[in-house]
Amino acid sequence: MFTIGVEEEFHLVDPETREIAPEADRVLSNSGDEVEEELQQSQVETGTAVCQTLEEVRAELVRLRRRAGEAAAAAGKVIAATGTHPFSDWRGTEVFHKDAYLRLEEEYQQLTREQVLCGCHVHVGFDDPEDAITVMNEVRPWLPAILAISVNSPFWLGEATGYCSYRNRLWQRWPTAGLPGRFRNRAEYKELLDALIATGSIDDPARLYWDLRPSNKFNTLEFRIADVCMDIGDAVLVAALVRALSQTCLELAREGIGAAPVRDELIRSAFWRAARYGLSNTLVDPAGERLVPARELVSSMLEFVRPVLESRGEWEDVLGLVTQLRSRGTGAARQLAVFERSGRLEDVVDLIVAGTAPD
C-alpha cells in the first residue's frame, strides 16, 4: 500500500547542435530493457521498480538516468529532462514506428505529430482498487500545486511562451486530457471507460490522458500532471508529495472528513495559473476560492500532509527538498534565468543536459 513508481520521459539531443535527435532506435539498441520507446523517435522513457522509500526512489532515478545517458552516449547523443525542447521544431522528429503510436497518428494527425513533450508520471500503489477512486476524487484540488512545483517547459519553437509549463497547455488539446470527474465507485469509472471505448473516443485505456487516472495494468493511481523534472531532487519531491497526499486524503475520507467537493472550473483555473506562473506569482487555492502567494499554497500543502510525512520519517527530507527548490528555483525559472543572461537557447539546452545528469 502506498508504494511508488516513477516514469520519466526524456528528449534525445545532439550534443553539438543541441537539436532534438530522432535516434531512439539506435539508443534503444544499446539500452537492454530498462530504457523504452516513447511517442516520438526523439524520446525515450524509463520506469523505476516499485519503491517503498524515498531513498529507493532516488536511487532508482539515479540508476535509470545513468543507464539512459549511457545508451544515448553510445549513439552519440545526450538526454535532456525538460517538458519541451527550447527551440527544436517538432518537424525534426517523427512518430516512433510502433503500431499503437502509428494508430494514434492516423487518428489524431497533427496533435500527435506536435506531441514532442516530456512528463513525469508517479504511480501510487493501493491494495484495494476502490481506494484509488476515493483518492482520485479527494486529491484533485491539490494537483495544481504539484504542477507549480514541477514546471519545466517555458520555451516552444525558439520562443519564450510566457508560461512556466507550456507542456501542460499543449497537453490539454487532447480530447481526453485534463481533470477527471468524480466517481461514486470503481464500477462507475469502468462504465465510463467502456462507453469511451464503445464510442470510439479511445481505443485503449492508455489513451485516457487525464491528469491522474487509475492504471489499467497495476493497482495504482497514476499522477500525470508534472513536467519531467530537470533535477532528480525535484522528481523525488513530487513523488513524496503525491504519495503523502494520497495517504492523507484516503485516511481522512475513511474517517468521514473528506474534503468538500470543489468546482471543476476552479480547479481548471488553478491549473492554468500554475502553468502560467509556477512558483513565481500568486496561485489559485481551489478549496479556499482565493488567490494566495505560491509560497503560502505550498506551505499549506506541506502542513496538510505533515502527519503522514512525519509518520514515515520523511518530513525533514521533504522540507529540505522544498527549501532547495525555493532557493534554486523551478526548472522553468532556471531555464529563463540562463536565457536572460546569455540570450542563447543553446545555453539553456546545456543547462538542461547538465541538470539531467545523475552525478
SVG drawing of the C-alpha trace seen along z (x, -y; Angstrom):
<svg xmlns="http://www.w3.org/2000/svg" viewBox="-22 -39 51 45">
<polyline fill="none" stroke="black" stroke-width="0.4" points="0.0,0.0 1.3,-3.5 4.2,-2.2 5.8,-4.5 6.8,-4.0 8.1,-6.9 8.2,-7.1 10.4,-9.8 10.4,-10.9 13.5,-12.4 14.4,-14.2 17.3,-12.9 19.6,-15.7 22.6,-16.2 25.4,-17.5 26.8,-19.6 23.8,-21.3 21.6,-20.9 18.7,-20.0 16.4,-17.1 17.8,-13.9 15.3,-11.2 17.7,-8.4 15.5,-6.3 16.1,-3.1 19.9,-3.4 19.6,-4.4 17.3,-1.5 19.6,1.0 22.2,0.1 19.9,0.0 18.7,3.5 15.1,3.5 15.5,0.6 15.0,-2.2 11.9,-2.2 10.5,-3.9 8.0,-6.8 5.7,-8.5 8.4,-10.3 11.7,-9.0 13.4,-11.8 12.3,-10.5 12.9,-7.7 11.3,-6.7 12.4,-5.0 10.3,-3.5 11.6,-2.7 11.0,0.6 8.3,0.5 9.7,-1.6 8.8,-1.7 11.1,-4.6 12.2,-8.0 15.8,-6.6 14.8,-3.8 13.1,-6.3 16.2,-8.5 18.5,-5.5 16.3,-4.2 16.1,-7.6 19.9,-8.0 20.4,-4.5 18.0,-4.8 19.1,-8.3 22.6,-7.0 21.5,-4.0 19.6,-6.1 22.5,-8.5 25.0,-5.7 22.7,-4.3 22.3,-7.8 26.1,-8.4 26.7,-5.1 24.7,-6.6 26.5,-9.9 23.6,-11.7 22.6,-13.0 19.3,-13.0 17.5,-16.2 14.9,-16.4 12.6,-19.2 8.9,-19.3 9.6,-21.0 12.8,-21.4 13.7,-25.1 14.0,-25.6 13.7,-22.4 10.8,-22.2 8.5,-19.1 9.2,-18.6 12.7,-17.5 11.3,-14.1 8.6,-11.6 6.4,-9.2 8.1,-6.0 7.4,-3.1 5.1,-1.1 1.6,-0.1 -0.1,-1.8 1.7,-5.1 1.1,-4.9 -2.6,-4.4 -2.5,-7.4 -1.1,-9.5 -3.6,-8.2 -6.5,-9.1 -5.2,-12.4 -3.0,-13.7 -1.3,-17.0 -1.9,-16.6 0.2,-13.5 3.0,-14.9 3.4,-18.0 3.4,-16.0 7.1,-16.4 6.6,-16.7 8.1,-15.0 6.4,-14.4 7.0,-12.7 4.3,-10.2 4.1,-8.9 2.2,-5.7 1.0,-5.3 0.0,-1.7 -3.2,-0.6 -4.3,2.7 -8.0,2.0 -8.8,0.6 -11.7,-1.3 -9.3,-3.3 -7.7,-4.6 -11.1,-6.1 -11.6,-7.6 -8.2,-9.3 -8.8,-10.5 -11.9,-12.3 -10.3,-13.8 -6.9,-14.9 -8.0,-16.9 -7.7,-20.4 -4.0,-19.8 -2.9,-18.9 -2.3,-22.5 0.2,-22.9 2.1,-19.8 2.2,-21.3 3.5,-24.6 6.4,-22.7 7.4,-20.8 7.1,-23.5 10.0,-22.9 8.9,-24.0 8.9,-27.7 10.0,-27.6 8.4,-26.4 9.8,-26.6 12.5,-29.0 10.2,-31.5 9.7,-32.3 6.0,-31.4 5.2,-33.4 4.3,-30.1 6.3,-28.1 4.7,-24.8 3.8,-25.2 3.8,-21.4 0.8,-21.5 -1.1,-23.8 -0.2,-21.9 -1.2,-18.6 -4.7,-20.0 -5.5,-19.8 -6.2,-16.1 -9.9,-15.3 -9.4,-13.1 -6.8,-15.3 -7.4,-17.3 -9.2,-16.9 -11.1,-13.7 -14.6,-13.9 -15.7,-12.5 -16.9,-8.9 -19.1,-7.1 -17.0,-3.9 -14.8,-1.9 -17.8,-0.4 -18.9,-3.9 -15.4,-4.6 -15.4,-1.3 -18.8,-2.2 -17.3,-5.5 -14.2,-3.7 -16.4,-1.2 -18.5,-3.9 -15.4,-5.8 -14.2,-2.7 -17.6,-1.7 -18.0,-5.2 -14.5,-5.2 -13.4,-8.0 -10.4,-6.0 -9.1,-2.6 -7.3,-1.6 -7.4,-2.7 -3.9,-4.1 -5.5,-6.8 -7.3,-8.2 -5.0,-11.2 -6.4,-12.6 -4.1,-14.4 -4.5,-11.4 -6.1,-8.0 -6.4,-4.5 -3.8,-2.3 -5.2,0.4 -2.2,2.6 -1.4,2.2 -3.2,1.5 -2.1,-2.1 -3.3,-5.6 -1.1,-7.4 -0.4,-11.1 0.4,-12.6 0.3,-16.3 4.1,-17.0 6.6,-18.2 9.6,-15.9 11.9,-17.5 15.4,-18.7 16.8,-17.9 16.3,-14.4 15.6,-16.1 12.6,-17.8 11.3,-14.4 11.8,-12.9 9.9,-15.8 7.0,-15.3 6.8,-11.6 7.0,-12.2 4.2,-14.8 2.0,-12.7 2.2,-9.7 1.6,-11.8 -1.4,-13.5 -2.8,-10.1 -2.4,-8.6 -3.7,-11.7 -6.8,-12.0 -7.6,-8.3 -7.2,-8.4 -9.5,-11.5 -12.1,-10.0 -12.2,-6.8 -12.8,-9.0 -15.7,-10.6 -14.0,-14.0 -13.0,-14.1 -12.7,-17.4 -15.8,-19.2 -16.3,-18.9 -14.6,-21.7 -16.0,-23.0 -14.1,-21.8 -14.0,-25.3 -12.0,-26.5 -9.5,-23.6 -9.0,-24.2 -8.4,-27.9 -5.9,-26.8 -4.1,-24.6 -3.9,-27.5 -2.4,-29.8 0.1,-27.1 1.2,-26.5 1.5,-30.3 3.4,-31.3 4.8,-28.2 6.0,-29.4 6.8,-33.0 3.4,-34.6 0.1,-34.0 -1.8,-30.8 -5.4,-29.7 -6.4,-27.9 -9.4,-26.0 -10.7,-24.8 -10.4,-28.3 -11.7,-30.0 -9.0,-32.7 -5.6,-33.8 -2.6,-33.2 1.1,-33.6 2.7,-30.4 4.8,-30.0 1.7,-30.0 -0.1,-27.4 3.0,-25.1 3.2,-25.6 -0.5,-24.8 0.1,-21.6 3.0,-20.7 1.0,-21.2 -1.8,-19.1 0.4,-16.1 2.8,-16.7 1.4,-14.0 1.8,-11.3 5.3,-12.5 6.3,-12.5 4.9,-9.0 7.1,-7.9 10.2,-9.7 10.2,-11.8 9.3,-15.3 12.8,-16.6 13.8,-15.2 10.8,-16.8 11.3,-20.1 14.9,-20.1 13.8,-19.4 11.3,-22.3 13.9,-24.6 16.3,-23.6 13.6,-24.2 12.7,-27.6 16.4,-28.6 17.4,-27.3 14.1,-27.9 11.9,-25.7 13.3,-24.2 11.4,-26.8 12.8,-29.7 16.3,-28.3 15.9,-28.0 14.6,-31.5 17.4,-32.9 20.0,-31.4 18.3,-32.8 18.1,-36.2 21.8,-36.2 23.1,-34.9 20.3,-35.3 21.3,-31.9 18.8,-29.0 21.8,-26.6 23.0,-27.7 19.6,-26.7 19.9,-23.3 23.4,-22.9 21.8,-23.8 19.2,-21.1 21.6,-18.4 23.9,-19.2 21.0,-19.2 19.7,-15.9 22.9,-14.1 22.6,-12.0 26.1,-12.7"/>
</svg>
